[in-house]
């Protein structure tokens, strides 16, 4: 049984909402496979005093460290989830004190700007691309964008009630003194009912004495808010992180007021940029916005709702839970230096430093990360492939020849054909690519990466998988199960990418649909999915808003005319992988090659020398 320890803060902290949602998702996904403990170390350190503490260090650093050490020794967790940077800092102190860490330390980052940089976590789980971008100083291979830990919508706000019945949810987290005036303004709207999410004792007197109390309800349970959001047209609240993410996941527009903290101001900026709701200086202004949005059959409210839905990642709690449940393979990851300078830049790897020099300037890079050579079923040797792509001005190329799972019957049979890398030749394959890297850079300024396409073929498309490992340092056992295989790729700092995951329309090969059939399980684990492969476009990948790349699946020269990936980033292996993981500044292009067309005509023409000279 896997043991997972989730460290929380004192009652009332926004992070506790996220921690409880994650605990619920883990319990639902693995009721018998995992034991989940949710503990506030400050409560252990300070007893009842901990309930009144707003910051974990207020209990005393020494007492907290002792409490956490005792907690780790007694529970012996396989995975520790830290919801506050202070938790990770205390674990770093225990590391320096000589305690051997035997668990995966994972940061559940709900506020990326609050001191996470430099913490010695194996993984940083963030809710969005924007949050990942704000984690300066954190190695990109440790970042996973899985969404905020919400359990997903239990319905959509436009499907739960009659369109003539306006339902407003007001989360009363400030402005209690002037609540009566706002309630009067809201209840003056035709057909409006209001639910107050607040301390029932504080608002009960107001509700009992209100002349329209039949249209007022009070809820004093924060765990019910996600369900309430799905049953209301609009929510009024400060743009707190938990409320913000829960609202956009269920498509409930947020009327925000009083953005005090940096994270709240960032949420308001996102709200405005997406046109997913307004921001008010005071709660009383919210009624005017709702009145305007409800007019004309709620057209503005509907626009806000549709735009809000584009900001959220549904089922974030399940995605994070799935990721945690397969993290045994992450234990071999090298430990990060504890408490590095928050603004330190991620160093370029030793491999890339020997062949490239970072410019520090972004540029548009043309990349192909899925190609084959004569080491498997390709037509060109590795040097020929380097020349072919280098002469066409490509910036990054990854060789990904086939390697079959020898434990599968089809894998055993294919290994006899010579059309895949032979199991006893994998080390030679890695060495052959390594020999070409320096020439590729010196001659063409082409970044050459070592990769493998891991073939796990079953008897049907739905039992077959092709997985790309991009920028690998050493061979990986192809017989590992998929989660362990992905873990080994990540342990080397590589990318794990789903190869042609959906149905292909061309007749070049078999469908490999296992990853897509289990997309909810593997989406948290994979770095990207091929949205385009050669001439095929996989619209469902785009509709799921999965991180994507486009590849040629190159086997012979004519395949150069196919879909390719364009990246806007520094020309450096780590920057390229970071860009793909974040899936920011990534696009695809349908590449057409005048050079190849001339060479084809030249092969059957008497004027071949002149045509080839023109191409060059």
GIDAUR-V179911 format. One record per helix or strand of 3 or more residues. SS is the DSSP state (H for helix, E for strand). FROM is the first residue (numbers start at 0). TO is the last residue. If there is no record, write none. Layout:
((SS;FROM;TO) (SS;FROM;TO))
This chain:
((E;1;7) (H;13;28) (E;33;39) (H;40;51) (H;55;58) (H;60;74) (E;78;81) (H;84;95) (E;103;108) (E;122;125) (H;128;132) (H;139;141) (E;142;144) (H;156;158) (E;165;170) (H;175;186) (E;191;196) (H;199;208) (H;212;214) (E;215;218) (H;221;229) (E;233;236) (H;240;249) (E;252;256) (H;261;273) (H;282;308) (H;315;324) (H;326;331) (H;349;354) (E;362;370) (H;381;389) (E;395;403) (H;408;413) (H;422;443) (E;446;455) (H;460;462) (E;464;469) (H;481;490) (E;494;497) (H;513;516) (H;518;521) (E;527;532) (H;538;542) (E;547;550) (H;556;559) (E;562;568) (H;572;581) (E;585;589) (H;593;602) (H;607;614))
